[in-house]
Amino acid sequence: MGQPKIAVIGAGIAGVSLARSLADRADVTIFEKSRGLGGRMATRRRPDGHFDHGAQYFTIRDPRFHAALEEALERGVIETWDADLMQTEADGTVQSLDDRSPRFVGVPGMTAPVRAQADGLAVLCSMPVQSVEGEAGAWYLMTETGPFGPFDWIVSSAPAPQTTKLLPFAPSVRQALARVDMNGCFTLMIRLPDEAALPFAASRIRHPVLSWIAANNSKPDRNPAPALVVHADNGWSDRHLDAPPEAVRDLMLEACQSLYPMIGWQDALSIDLHRWRYANVARPLGQPFLLDSERQIAACGDWCLGNRVEAAFLSGTALADTLHTHLAEARA
């Protein structure tokens, strides 16, 4: 009897951590719709600057998460970001935050830790899954290039709304998925002239339009060119998800100019906008994963436990532990 075949949808940290844990027990293939790995641990590379335009940093609190990242820490794939963290009020007042938790970033970009975890795994990028067809033990993933399969198990690590559309869960499971609430987020990536002086490295923002601003070049081993990453407020983003991109960009820039008039926004060399449809976990599932053992389908992700990189890892590894048991029982 050969190893069971498992398809994992999504190459973010949840899906990659799960696949890594199962690699010695199963034939695992990861399907990723984007060109690269990482999910919201993303880096946009431009000839004149680099931007971590998704997750800005992460913390390490759980021992299992630390153990999984220990080699990456030793190799310098992960380093601490020691810059002072500020807070900006809606009136432009800026004050220092007493933030004692170490903040970690991937090096040379936020995708690096996920890429290190995925080393040696079978990953198919630029491969969006359109639908899942078949039955337990004989699942097929339908893509633009044709079907892939059969697979014994299908696991989705995609955001909850996308998982709901893809996997044929039982009605009770679909009801649980429907209770998960996720927000969107718009991100500006702004390249300033080399001589631009920035008054801070990073700041949380309490403003109707904006929630975060950071100088990406202040992170370790980054391109030194001044590169700003600006996140919009999640609620504001939800209300503008279908607005013209130019209008969103102009409203965000207007807010930037009102908060930080000392920055020469008019001198920006380039301004790009990215829309994250599912960026923030407003209401998590409240359990580590979803599992339908009869259908042999499952789901994991940060949306299960909370809005943190570590939550995505813990969700994926918890599901992997349970699948280890199911796979062992199937072979007994």
C-alpha positions in Angstrom: 0.0 0.0 0.0 1.4 3.4 -1.0 1.3 6.5 1.0 -2.0 8.4 1.2 -2.3 11.4 -1.2 -3.2 14.7 0.3 -3.9 18.0 -1.5 -3.4 21.2 0.5 -5.0 24.4 -0.9 -3.0 27.5 0.0 0.8 28.0 0.6 0.6 30.3 3.6 2.1 29.4 6.9 -0.9 27.2 7.9 -0.9 25.1 4.8 2.9 24.8 4.6 3.3 23.9 8.3 0.6 21.2 7.9 2.3 19.8 4.8 5.7 19.8 6.5 4.3 17.9 9.4 2.6 15.3 7.2 5.5 14.9 4.7 6.8 11.7 6.3 3.4 10.0 6.4 1.8 11.1 3.2 2.3 12.2 -0.4 1.4 15.9 0.0 0.9 18.5 -2.8 0.3 22.2 -2.1 -1.8 24.2 -4.6 -1.2 28.0 -4.5 -3.1 30.5 -6.6 -0.4 33.2 -6.4 3.0 33.2 -8.0 4.8 32.7 -4.7 4.5 31.3 -1.2 3.6 33.0 2.0 0.0 34.1 1.7 -0.3 37.3 3.7 3.3 37.0 4.7 4.0 38.8 1.5 6.8 40.9 -0.1 6.4 43.0 -3.2 9.7 43.5 -5.0 10.2 46.5 -7.2 13.5 47.5 -9.0 13.7 50.6 -6.8 12.5 49.2 -3.5 10.9 46.3 -1.5 7.6 46.3 0.4 6.3 43.8 3.0 2.7 44.6 2.0 0.9 42.1 4.1 1.8 41.0 7.6 4.3 43.5 9.0 5.9 41.3 11.7 5.1 38.4 14.0 5.6 37.4 17.6 6.7 34.0 19.0 5.0 32.9 22.2 4.2 29.2 21.8 7.0 26.7 22.3 6.0 24.7 19.3 6.2 27.8 17.1 9.6 28.6 18.5 10.8 25.0 17.9 9.6 25.1 14.3 11.4 28.4 13.6 14.6 27.7 15.5 16.6 26.7 12.5 15.4 29.7 10.6 16.4 31.9 13.5 19.9 30.3 13.6 20.3 30.8 9.9 19.3 34.4 9.9 16.1 33.8 7.9 14.3 35.4 10.8 15.6 38.4 12.7 14.2 40.8 15.3 12.9 44.2 14.2 14.0 46.5 17.0 12.7 49.8 15.7 10.6 51.9 18.1 6.9 51.5 17.7 4.8 54.7 17.7 1.1 55.5 17.8 -0.5 58.2 15.8 -3.8 59.7 16.8 -6.4 61.1 14.4 -5.2 64.7 15.1 -1.6 63.8 14.1 -0.3 63.5 17.6 2.5 60.9 17.7 3.7 59.1 20.9 5.9 56.2 21.7 4.3 52.8 22.6 5.6 50.7 25.4 5.9 47.5 23.3 8.0 44.9 25.1 7.3 41.9 22.9 10.1 41.1 20.4 8.9 41.7 16.9 10.3 39.2 14.2 10.5 39.6 10.5 11.6 37.3 7.6 14.9 38.1 5.9 15.2 39.4 3.3 11.4 39.6 3.1 8.4 38.4 5.0 8.0 35.4 2.7 11.4 33.9 3.8 10.2 31.8 6.8 7.4 30.2 4.8 9.8 29.5 1.9 12.2 27.9 4.3 9.4 25.7 5.8 8.4 24.7 2.3 11.9 23.6 1.2 11.6 20.1 -0.4 7.8 20.1 -0.5 5.8 19.7 -3.7 4.2 23.2 -4.3 2.4 24.2 -7.5 2.2 28.0 -7.7 0.0 30.0 -10.1 -2.5 27.1 -9.7 -5.9 28.4 -8.5 -8.3 25.7 -7.6 -11.7 26.3 -9.2 -13.6 23.5 -7.6 -13.3 20.2 -5.8 -15.1 17.1 -7.2 -15.3 13.4 -6.3 -15.7 11.6 -3.1 -13.7 10.5 0.0 -10.6 8.7 -1.1 -11.0 9.9 -4.7 -11.1 13.7 -4.7 -10.1 15.8 -7.7 -9.0 19.4 -7.8 -10.3 21.2 -10.9 -8.0 23.9 -12.3 -7.5 25.9 -15.5 -5.0 23.3 -16.7 -7.2 20.3 -15.9 -8.0 18.0 -13.0 -5.4 16.9 -10.4 -6.0 13.7 -8.4 -7.2 11.4 -7.1 -6.5 12.5 -3.6 -7.4 10.6 -0.4 -7.8 13.9 1.6 -8.3 17.5 0.7 -7.3 20.3 3.2 -8.0 24.0 2.6 -5.9 26.6 4.3 -7.6 29.4 2.3 -9.6 32.1 4.0 -12.9 30.9 5.5 -15.2 32.4 2.7 -13.1 30.7 0.0 -13.0 27.4 1.9 -16.8 27.5 2.2 -17.1 27.7 -1.6 -14.5 25.0 -2.3 -15.1 22.2 0.1 -18.4 20.1 0.3 -18.6 20.2 4.1 -21.8 19.0 5.9 -24.4 21.7 6.7 -23.4 22.0 10.3 -19.8 22.6 9.4 -20.8 25.2 6.9 -22.8 27.0 9.5 -19.7 27.2 11.7 -17.7 28.6 8.8 -20.4 31.2 8.1 -19.8 32.6 11.6 -16.2 33.5 10.9 -15.9 37.2 10.1 -12.9 38.5 8.0 -12.1 42.0 6.9 -10.4 43.4 3.9 -7.5 45.8 3.8 -6.0 48.2 1.3 -2.3 48.7 1.3 -0.3 51.6 -0.2 3.3 51.0 -1.2 5.1 54.3 -1.6 8.7 54.8 -2.8 10.1 58.1 -1.7 13.3 59.8 -2.9 16.6 58.6 -1.4 17.1 61.8 0.6 13.6 61.6 2.2 13.7 62.0 6.0 11.1 59.8 7.8 10.1 60.8 11.3 9.6 57.2 12.5 10.1 53.5 11.6 6.6 52.3 12.3 3.4 53.6 13.8 -0.1 52.2 14.6 -2.7 54.7 13.6 -6.1 55.5 15.2 -7.8 57.2 12.3 -11.0 56.6 10.3 -9.1 55.7 7.1 -5.6 54.4 8.2 -4.4 51.9 10.7 -0.6 51.4 10.1 2.4 53.0 8.5 6.0 51.7 8.4 9.3 52.4 6.7 10.0 49.0 5.2 13.7 49.9 4.9 14.0 50.1 8.7 13.7 46.3 8.9 16.9 44.2 9.0 18.7 43.4 5.7 16.3 45.4 3.5 16.9 47.5 0.5 17.9 50.9 2.0 15.7 52.9 -0.3 12.9 54.7 1.6 9.8 52.5 1.1 6.6 53.2 3.0 3.9 50.6 3.6 0.5 52.1 4.7 -2.5 49.9 5.7 -6.0 51.2 5.7 -8.5 50.7 8.5 -10.2 47.3 8.1 -13.8 48.7 8.5 -13.0 51.5 6.1 -11.6 48.9 3.6 -14.7 46.8 3.8 -16.8 49.8 2.9 -14.6 50.6 -0.1 -13.8 47.1 -1.4 -15.7 47.8 -4.7 -14.6 51.4 -5.1 -12.4 52.4 -8.0 -8.7 51.8 -7.0 -7.8 55.4 -8.0 -10.4 56.7 -5.5 -9.1 54.5 -2.7 -5.6 55.5 -3.4 -6.4 59.2 -3.4 -8.4 59.0 -0.1 -5.6 57.1 1.6 -3.0 59.6 0.4 -5.2 62.5 1.6 -5.2 60.9 5.0 -1.4 60.4 4.9 -0.9 64.0 4.1 -3.1 65.3 6.9 -1.4 63.1 9.5 2.2 63.5 8.3 2.6 66.8 6.5 6.4 66.7 7.1 6.7 63.9 4.5 7.1 65.0 0.9 4.3 62.9 -0.5 4.2 65.0 -3.7 7.8 63.8 -4.4 6.9 60.1 -4.3 8.7 58.2 -7.1 6.0 55.5 -7.3 2.7 54.6 -5.5 1.1 51.2 -5.8 -2.1 50.0 -4.2 -2.9 46.4 -3.2 -6.3 45.1 -2.1 -6.5 42.2 0.4 -10.0 40.8 0.2 -9.5 38.8 3.4 -6.8 40.3 5.6 -8.0 40.4 9.2 -9.8 37.9 11.4 -12.5 39.9 13.2 -14.3 36.9 14.6 -12.4 33.5 14.6 -13.9 30.1 14.4 -12.9 29.4 18.1 -11.3 26.0 17.5 -8.0 25.0 15.9 -9.4 23.4 12.7 -12.4 21.8 11.0 -12.4 18.1 10.1 -15.0 15.9 8.3 -13.5 12.5 8.7 -16.2 10.7 6.8 -15.7 12.9 3.7 -12.0 13.1 4.3 -11.9 16.9 4.0 -10.5 19.5 6.5 -9.6 23.1 6.9 -7.2 25.2 8.9 -5.9 28.8 9.0 -5.4 31.9 11.1 -9.2 32.4 10.9 -9.6 29.4 13.2 -7.8 30.8 16.2 -7.1 34.5 15.7 -5.4 37.3 13.7 -1.8 36.3 14.2 0.9 34.5 12.2 1.4 32.1 15.1 -2.3 31.3 15.1 -2.0 30.1 11.5 0.9 27.9 12.4 -0.8 26.4 15.5 -4.0 25.7 13.4 -2.0 23.9 10.7 0.1 21.8 13.2 -3.0 20.9 15.3 -4.8 19.6 12.2 -1.6 17.7 11.2 -1.5 16.0 14.6 -5.1 14.8 14.2 -4.5 13.6 10.6 -1.5 11.6 11.7 -3.9 9.6 13.9 -6.4 9.1 11.1 -3.7 8.0 8.6 -2.3 5.6 11.2 -5.7 4.1 11.8 -6.4 3.7 8.1 -3.1 1.7 7.7 -3.7 -0.5 10.7 
